[in-house]
Amino acid sequence: MINKINKLVGLKKTDFDEYVSSGKISLSQPRLIPILKPGDEMALTSVLMSSIRLIKEFRYQIFKELKLKRSGKAYFYTEVCFKDIDKESRLDGLILVVISGVIQDAVFIEVKSGKNLIKSEQIMKYYKLARDLKNVPKILTVSNEFVADSSQSPISISNQSKKISLFHFSWTYLKTLAQLLLFDNNDNIEDEDQIEIMKEVMHYLNSKDSGVSGFHKMSSGWKEVAEKVKSQQSLSDEKVLIDAITSWYQEEQDMTLMLSRKLGVMVRSDIENPKNKLNRDIKKLKNDHCLSTKLRVRGAVSDIKVSVDFERRTISMSVDVTPPLNKGVVARVTWMKNQLEKMYNQSFLEHLYVDADIKYTSNSIKYKYANIDKFYEHDDIKNKDIIGFNLDVIKSAKFTNVSNFVKEIEAMLLDYYQVIVQDLRTWEKPAPKLHTNKEEKTVQKSEVEEK
């Protein structure tokens, strides 16, 4: 007669297997090709767990995000029930990491598909189970909901134990991780058979019947804010503001993932304390009717700043460029102009503003690209120390059309990156050069003469 299970981490794997054999723990094995209806949440769970198990590089990426131990051997299960503790609760997924025959790490997994949202009451059952098993350290939720970072969660638990962490993946994020592994880069999948498995998994997840979807429209709060600003009403309802800002965060994440899939490298957005960010954006939206973010692309000329202005109903995107500071001011303008003239889509440049940053002053000089030659005619231009250019494209958008807004901003981002960013170069100060013997003697002679 084996004892009632009271812990998971620290338990011998042979003891865990004995609990399974005795019926105290019931579970299933994940299958890459589940005999279930497409779109069923258990089918998605099975495909996900199998792909993590079978594809080494995908497993490493997931484990890194979850801060799971990557040494030892990992075991994957679905439909797990700890009958001694809670006969009614069933985990969609369970991952165990075993080192030297002992379970050293574990994660509970809850999966949602389609429009189904992560529910607090369900995660609280997982949380209580984790506590009863002496603090299983990780709970992962997966759904079509977006969060700014995987270490955040769509739900919150008051007085949450520091020994238990909540993680969340959107299906779009998981698809992006998988897609990046199929690009020809340093992170791609080595084994050819595993590449084919990843392609089949992507085919399943991309199917409209799989229950996986992206972010397609802004929230009702976003629309309400847009309508109130348009009719010059005050923004006093904080719940509406938070709903609009949360929708913006979801779109921000969707833009980074879309651009990541197109470029083959992971694009990141602003990463800061979520509470500080939310408080800042509530104030900014309420007072200035604006929101913004920065997208970081490795190797790009600078971060891409994306801003939305509810009052003017415009979207703007901009990057910063440093001109050759070892040349004269007029030459710096010509250098910037020559780069822009090489851009293939001159019609897109009709929306472009070139803003010159002047040293020691907050005042800048700004002209539309069509009028860039006016920089040469500007008063006392030769005495203006231009230390940088900001290239800003501004376009109008229908903020109240919640579905069309997403299409507009994402299409604009792709155009802005393709036309402006990808071929843009910034100046870098040359490395210092060693003095020749002749130069050293000249310097020494001048120093003697000065004495």
C-alpha positions as CSV (number, residue, x, y, z in Angstrom):
1,M,0.0,0.0,0.0
2,I,1.7,3.2,-1.1
3,N,1.2,6.5,0.7
4,K,-0.9,9.4,-0.5
5,I,1.2,11.6,-2.9
6,N,2.1,14.8,-1.2
7,K,4.9,16.3,-3.4
8,L,6.1,16.2,-7.0
9,V,9.4,18.0,-7.1
10,G,11.8,15.8,-5.1
11,L,9.8,12.6,-5.7
12,K,11.7,9.7,-7.3
13,K,10.5,9.0,-10.8
14,T,10.0,5.3,-9.9
15,D,7.6,6.4,-7.2
16,F,5.8,8.6,-9.6
17,D,5.4,5.6,-12.0
18,E,4.2,3.5,-9.1
19,Y,1.5,6.1,-8.3
20,V,0.4,5.8,-12.0
21,S,0.4,2.0,-11.9
22,S,-1.7,2.0,-8.8
23,G,-4.3,4.4,-10.3
24,K,-3.6,7.2,-7.8
25,I,-2.4,9.3,-10.8
26,S,-4.1,9.0,-14.2
27,L,-2.6,10.4,-17.3
28,S,-2.2,10.0,-21.1
29,Q,0.7,10.1,-23.5
30,P,0.7,13.0,-26.0
31,R,0.5,12.1,-29.7
32,L,1.7,14.1,-32.6
33,I,-1.3,12.9,-34.6
34,P,-4.1,12.8,-32.0
35,I,-7.3,10.9,-32.8
36,L,-9.4,13.9,-31.9
37,K,-11.4,16.5,-33.7
38,P,-9.2,19.4,-35.1
39,G,-9.7,22.4,-32.8
40,D,-10.3,20.3,-29.8
41,E,-8.2,21.7,-26.9
42,M,-6.8,18.3,-26.0
43,A,-5.8,17.8,-29.7
44,L,-3.9,21.1,-29.5
45,T,-2.3,20.1,-26.2
46,S,-1.2,16.7,-27.7
47,V,0.3,18.3,-30.8
48,L,2.1,21.0,-28.7
49,M,3.5,18.6,-26.1
50,S,4.6,16.1,-28.8
51,S,6.4,18.8,-30.8
52,I,8.2,20.0,-27.7
53,R,9.2,16.4,-27.0
54,L,10.4,15.5,-30.5
55,I,12.1,18.7,-31.7
56,K,15.2,19.5,-29.7
57,E,15.6,23.2,-30.6
58,F,11.9,23.9,-30.0
59,R,12.2,22.2,-26.6
60,Y,15.2,24.3,-25.7
61,Q,13.4,27.5,-26.7
62,I,10.3,26.6,-24.6
63,F,12.4,25.4,-21.6
64,K,14.4,28.6,-21.7
65,E,11.3,30.8,-21.6
66,L,9.9,28.8,-18.7
67,K,13.2,28.7,-16.9
68,L,12.9,24.9,-16.8
69,K,16.0,22.8,-16.2
70,R,17.4,21.6,-19.5
71,S,19.7,18.9,-18.0
72,G,18.4,15.5,-17.3
73,K,15.4,13.8,-19.0
74,A,12.0,15.4,-19.7
75,Y,8.7,13.5,-19.6
76,F,5.5,14.8,-21.1
77,Y,1.9,13.9,-20.2
78,T,-1.6,15.0,-21.0
79,E,-4.9,14.7,-19.1
80,V,-3.3,14.3,-15.7
81,C,-5.3,13.8,-12.5
82,F,-3.9,13.5,-9.0
83,K,-6.9,11.5,-7.6
84,D,-5.7,11.5,-4.0
85,I,-5.8,15.3,-3.9
86,D,-8.5,16.4,-6.3
87,K,-10.5,13.9,-8.4
88,E,-12.3,16.7,-10.3
89,S,-9.2,18.6,-11.5
90,R,-7.5,17.5,-14.6
91,L,-4.3,19.1,-16.0
92,D,-4.2,19.5,-19.7
93,G,-0.5,19.0,-19.7
94,L,2.4,18.1,-17.3
95,I,6.1,18.3,-18.0
96,L,8.6,16.7,-15.5
97,V,12.3,17.1,-15.6
98,V,14.2,14.2,-14.0
99,I,17.8,14.3,-12.9
100,S,19.5,11.3,-11.4
101,G,16.2,9.5,-11.0
102,V,14.5,12.4,-9.1
103,I,12.0,14.9,-10.3
104,Q,13.8,18.2,-10.1
105,D,11.4,20.5,-12.0
106,A,7.8,20.5,-13.2
107,V,5.2,22.7,-15.0
108,F,1.4,22.4,-15.1
109,I,-0.1,23.4,-18.5
110,E,-3.6,24.7,-19.3
111,V,-4.6,25.1,-23.0
112,K,-7.4,27.1,-24.6
113,S,-8.4,27.3,-28.2
114,G,-10.5,29.6,-30.4
115,K,-12.2,32.4,-28.4
116,N,-12.0,30.5,-25.1
117,L,-10.2,32.6,-22.5
118,I,-8.0,31.6,-19.5
119,K,-10.3,31.6,-16.5
120,S,-9.2,32.6,-13.0
121,E,-11.2,30.0,-11.2
122,Q,-9.6,27.2,-13.3
123,I,-6.1,28.4,-12.8
124,M,-6.8,28.8,-9.0
125,K,-7.5,25.0,-9.0
126,Y,-4.1,24.4,-10.7
127,Y,-2.6,26.8,-8.2
128,K,-4.1,25.0,-5.2
129,L,-3.0,21.7,-6.6
130,A,0.5,23.1,-7.0
131,R,0.5,24.2,-3.3
132,D,-0.8,20.9,-2.1
133,L,2.1,19.2,-3.9
134,K,4.6,21.3,-1.9
135,N,4.7,24.1,-4.5
136,V,5.1,22.8,-8.0
137,P,7.1,25.8,-9.3
138,K,5.5,26.7,-12.6
139,I,2.0,27.0,-14.2
140,L,1.8,27.7,-18.0
141,T,-1.3,28.9,-19.8
142,V,-1.6,28.8,-23.6
143,S,-4.4,30.6,-25.5
144,N,-5.1,33.1,-28.3
145,E,-4.8,35.9,-25.7
146,F,-1.7,38.1,-26.0
147,V,0.6,39.3,-23.2
148,A,3.6,41.6,-23.4
149,D,6.0,39.0,-22.1
150,S,5.8,35.2,-21.3
151,S,6.5,35.9,-17.7
152,Q,3.2,37.7,-17.4
153,S,-0.3,36.2,-17.3
154,P,-3.8,37.1,-18.4
155,I,-4.9,36.4,-14.8
156,S,-3.6,37.5,-11.4
157,I,-3.6,35.7,-8.1
158,S,-3.8,37.8,-4.9
159,N,-1.0,37.0,-2.4
160,Q,0.6,34.7,-4.9
161,S,3.4,32.5,-3.5
162,K,6.9,33.5,-4.6
163,K,7.6,29.8,-5.0
164,I,5.0,29.4,-7.9
165,S,5.4,31.4,-11.1
166,L,2.7,31.9,-13.8
167,F,3.7,32.0,-17.5
168,H,1.7,32.5,-20.6
169,F,2.2,31.8,-24.3
170,S,-0.1,33.0,-27.1
171,W,-0.5,30.6,-29.9
172,T,0.8,33.3,-32.2
173,Y,4.0,33.5,-30.1
174,L,4.5,29.7,-30.3
175,K,4.0,29.7,-34.0
176,T,6.6,32.5,-34.3
177,L,9.1,30.5,-32.3
178,A,8.5,27.6,-34.5
179,Q,8.7,29.7,-37.7
180,L,12.0,31.2,-36.7
181,L,13.5,27.7,-36.2
182,L,12.7,27.0,-39.9
183,F,14.7,30.0,-41.1
184,D,18.3,29.5,-42.2
185,N,20.0,31.1,-39.3
186,N,22.1,30.2,-36.2
187,D,19.0,28.9,-34.3
188,N,17.6,26.6,-37.0
189,I,16.8,22.9,-36.5
190,E,19.8,20.6,-37.3
191,D,18.1,17.3,-37.8
192,E,16.3,17.0,-41.1
193,D,13.6,14.7,-39.8
194,Q,12.8,17.2,-37.0
195,I,12.6,19.9,-39.6
196,E,9.9,17.9,-41.4
197,I,8.0,17.3,-38.1
198,M,8.1,21.1,-37.4
199,K,6.7,21.8,-40.8
200,E,3.8,19.4,-40.2
201,V,3.1,21.0,-36.8
202,M,3.1,24.4,-38.4
203,H,0.7,23.1,-41.1
204,Y,-1.6,21.9,-38.4
205,L,-1.4,25.2,-36.3
206,N,-2.0,27.3,-39.5
207,S,-5.2,25.5,-40.3
208,K,-8.3,27.5,-39.7
209,D,-9.8,24.4,-38.0
210,S,-7.0,24.1,-35.4
211,G,-8.5,26.7,-33.0
212,V,-5.4,28.8,-33.3
213,S,-5.9,32.5,-34.3
214,G,-4.1,35.8,-34.2
215,F,-5.0,39.3,-33.1
216,H,-7.6,40.6,-35.5
217,K,-9.4,43.6,-33.9
218,M,-9.0,46.2,-31.2
219,S,-11.3,46.1,-28.2
220,S,-14.6,47.8,-27.5
221,G,-12.7,50.1,-25.0
222,W,-10.5,51.2,-27.8
223,K,-13.5,52.1,-30.0
224,E,-15.1,54.0,-27.1
225,V,-12.0,56.0,-26.4
226,A,-11.7,56.9,-30.2
227,E,-15.3,58.0,-30.3
228,K,-15.0,60.1,-27.1
229,V,-11.9,61.8,-28.3
230,K,-13.5,62.5,-31.7
231,S,-16.5,64.1,-30.0
232,Q,-14.3,66.0,-27.5
233,Q,-15.6,64.2,-24.4
234,S,-13.4,63.6,-21.3
235,L,-11.8,60.2,-20.7
236,S,-12.9,59.6,-17.1
237,D,-13.7,55.9,-17.0
238,E,-10.4,54.2,-16.0
239,K,-11.8,50.7,-16.9
240,V,-12.4,51.9,-20.5
241,L,-8.9,53.4,-20.6
242,I,-7.3,50.1,-19.3
243,D,-9.3,48.1,-21.8
244,A,-8.1,50.3,-24.7
245,I,-4.5,50.2,-23.5
246,T,-4.6,46.5,-23.0
247,S,-5.8,46.2,-26.6
248,W,-2.8,48.4,-27.7
249,Y,-0.4,46.1,-25.8
250,Q,-1.9,43.1,-27.6
251,E,-1.5,44.8,-31.0
252,E,2.1,45.8,-30.0
253,Q,2.9,42.1,-29.4
254,D,1.2,41.1,-32.6
255,M,3.3,43.6,-34.6
256,T,6.5,42.2,-33.1
257,L,5.6,38.6,-33.9
258,M,4.4,39.5,-37.4
259,L,7.7,41.3,-38.1
260,S,9.7,38.5,-36.5
261,R,8.1,35.9,-38.8
262,K,8.8,38.1,-41.9
263,L,12.4,38.8,-41.0
264,G,13.5,35.5,-39.4
265,V,14.8,37.2,-36.2
266,M,13.0,37.9,-33.0
267,V,11.7,41.5,-32.7
268,R,11.2,42.9,-29.2
269,S,9.1,45.7,-27.8
270,D,9.3,47.9,-24.8
271,I,10.2,45.7,-21.7
272,E,9.6,47.4,-18.4
273,N,7.6,47.0,-15.2
274,P,4.0,46.3,-16.4
275,K,2.4,48.3,-13.6
276,N,4.7,51.3,-14.2
277,K,4.0,51.0,-18.0
278,L,0.2,50.9,-17.5
279,N,0.1,53.8,-15.1
280,R,2.2,55.9,-17.5
281,D,0.0,55.0,-20.5
282,I,-3.2,55.7,-18.6
283,K,-2.0,59.2,-17.9
284,K,-0.7,59.7,-21.4
285,L,-3.9,58.5,-23.0
286,K,-6.1,60.6,-20.7
287,N,-4.1,63.8,-21.1
288,D,-2.5,63.6,-24.5
289,H,-4.8,61.1,-26.3
290,C,-1.6,59.3,-27.5
291,L,0.0,55.9,-27.1
292,S,3.4,54.7,-28.3
293,T,5.9,51.8,-28.3
294,K,9.3,50.9,-29.7
295,L,10.1,47.9,-31.7
296,R,13.7,46.6,-31.5
297,V,15.1,44.8,-34.6
298,R,18.6,43.4,-34.3
299,G,20.8,45.1,-36.9
300,A,18.3,47.9,-37.8
301,V,19.4,51.5,-37.9
302,S,17.5,52.2,-34.6
303,D,14.4,51.2,-32.7
304,I,11.2,51.8,-34.6
305,K,8.9,54.1,-32.7
306,V,5.2,53.5,-33.4
307,S,2.8,56.1,-32.1
308,V,-1.0,56.5,-32.4
309,D,-2.8,59.9,-31.9
310,F,-6.5,59.6,-31.2
311,E,-7.1,63.3,-31.6
312,R,-5.5,63.6,-35.0
313,R,-6.4,60.0,-35.9
314,T,-3.0,59.3,-37.2
315,I,-0.4,56.6,-37.0
316,S,3.3,57.6,-37.1
317,M,6.4,55.5,-37.4
318,S,10.0,56.8,-37.1
319,V,13.7,55.9,-36.8
320,D,16.7,57.9,-35.8
321,V,19.8,58.2,-38.1
322,T,23.2,59.7,-37.2
323,P,24.9,61.5,-40.2
324,P,28.7,61.7,-40.7
325,L,29.7,64.0,-37.9
326,N,33.2,64.3,-39.4
327,K,31.7,66.2,-42.3
328,G,30.2,69.7,-42.7
329,V,26.5,70.3,-42.0
330,V,25.6,70.7,-45.7
331,A,27.3,67.5,-46.5
332,R,25.3,65.8,-43.7
333,V,22.1,66.9,-45.3
334,T,23.3,65.7,-48.7
335,W,24.3,62.3,-47.2
336,M,20.7,61.9,-45.8
337,K,19.1,63.0,-49.1
338,N,21.2,60.6,-51.2
339,Q,20.1,57.7,-49.0
340,L,16.4,58.6,-49.3
341,E,16.6,59.1,-53.1
342,K,17.7,55.4,-53.4
343,M,14.4,54.2,-51.8
344,Y,12.5,52.2,-54.4
345,N,9.0,53.3,-53.4
346,Q,9.0,57.1,-53.8
347,S,5.1,57.3,-53.5
348,F,5.4,56.0,-49.9
349,L,7.9,58.8,-49.2
350,E,5.2,61.4,-49.8
351,H,4.2,60.7,-46.2
352,L,7.7,61.1,-44.9
353,Y,9.0,64.0,-42.7
354,V,12.7,64.6,-42.2
355,D,13.4,66.1,-38.8
356,A,17.0,67.4,-38.2
357,D,18.1,67.4,-34.5
358,I,20.2,70.5,-33.7
359,K,22.9,70.3,-31.0
360,Y,22.4,72.3,-27.8
361,T,18.8,73.2,-28.6
362,S,15.4,71.5,-28.4
363,N,14.4,73.2,-31.6
364,S,14.6,71.1,-34.7
365,I,14.3,71.8,-38.4
366,K,11.6,69.7,-40.1
367,Y,10.5,69.4,-43.7
368,K,8.5,67.0,-45.8
369,Y,10.7,64.7,-48.0
370,A,9.3,66.5,-51.1
371,N,10.8,69.8,-49.7
372,I,14.1,68.3,-48.4
373,D,16.1,70.9,-50.5
374,K,14.8,73.6,-48.2
375,F,17.4,72.5,-45.7
376,Y,20.0,74.1,-47.9
377,E,18.0,77.4,-47.9
378,H,17.3,77.5,-44.1
379,D,18.6,80.6,-42.3
380,D,22.2,80.2,-41.2
381,I,22.2,76.4,-42.0
382,K,26.0,76.2,-42.0
383,N,26.1,77.2,-38.4
384,K,23.4,74.7,-37.3
385,D,25.1,71.6,-35.9
386,I,22.9,68.8,-37.1
387,I,23.7,65.7,-35.0
388,G,20.8,63.4,-36.1
389,F,17.8,62.9,-38.4
390,N,14.4,61.5,-37.5
391,L,12.5,59.9,-40.4
392,D,8.8,60.1,-39.6
393,V,6.0,58.7,-41.7
394,I,2.5,59.9,-40.7
395,K,-0.7,58.4,-42.1
396,S,-4.3,58.8,-41.2
397,A,-6.3,55.8,-39.9
398,K,-9.9,54.9,-38.9
399,F,-9.6,54.3,-35.2
400,T,-13.2,53.4,-34.7
401,N,-13.1,50.6,-37.2
402,V,-11.5,48.1,-34.8
403,S,-10.8,45.4,-37.4
404,N,-9.6,47.7,-40.2
405,F,-7.3,49.5,-37.8
406,V,-5.3,46.4,-37.1
407,K,-4.9,45.8,-40.9
408,E,-3.9,49.4,-41.5
409,I,-1.2,49.6,-38.8
410,E,0.4,46.2,-39.7
411,A,0.4,46.9,-43.4
412,M,2.0,50.3,-42.7
413,L,4.7,48.7,-40.5
414,L,5.6,46.3,-43.2
415,D,5.8,49.1,-45.8
416,Y,7.8,51.3,-43.5
417,Y,10.3,48.6,-42.7
418,Q,10.7,47.6,-46.4
419,V,10.9,51.1,-47.9
420,I,12.7,53.0,-45.1
421,V,14.3,50.8,-42.5
422,Q,15.9,47.8,-44.1
423,D,18.3,49.6,-46.5
424,L,19.0,52.6,-44.2
425,R,22.5,53.2,-42.8
426,T,23.7,55.2,-39.9
427,W,27.2,56.7,-39.5
428,E,29.6,55.3,-36.9
429,K,32.6,57.1,-35.7
430,P,35.8,55.5,-37.2
431,A,38.1,53.6,-34.9
432,P,41.1,55.6,-33.7
433,K,44.3,55.0,-35.8
434,L,47.8,54.4,-34.5
435,H,50.2,57.2,-35.1
436,T,53.1,56.6,-37.5
437,N,56.7,57.2,-36.4
438,K,56.8,60.4,-38.4
439,E,53.6,61.7,-36.8
440,E,54.9,60.8,-33.3
441,K,58.1,62.8,-34.0
442,T,56.1,65.8,-35.2
443,V,53.9,65.7,-32.0
444,Q,57.0,65.4,-29.8
445,K,58.7,68.3,-31.6
446,S,55.6,70.6,-31.2
447,E,55.5,69.7,-27.5
448,V,59.2,70.7,-27.1
449,E,58.6,74.0,-28.9
450,E,55.6,74.8,-26.7
451,K,57.8,74.3,-23.6
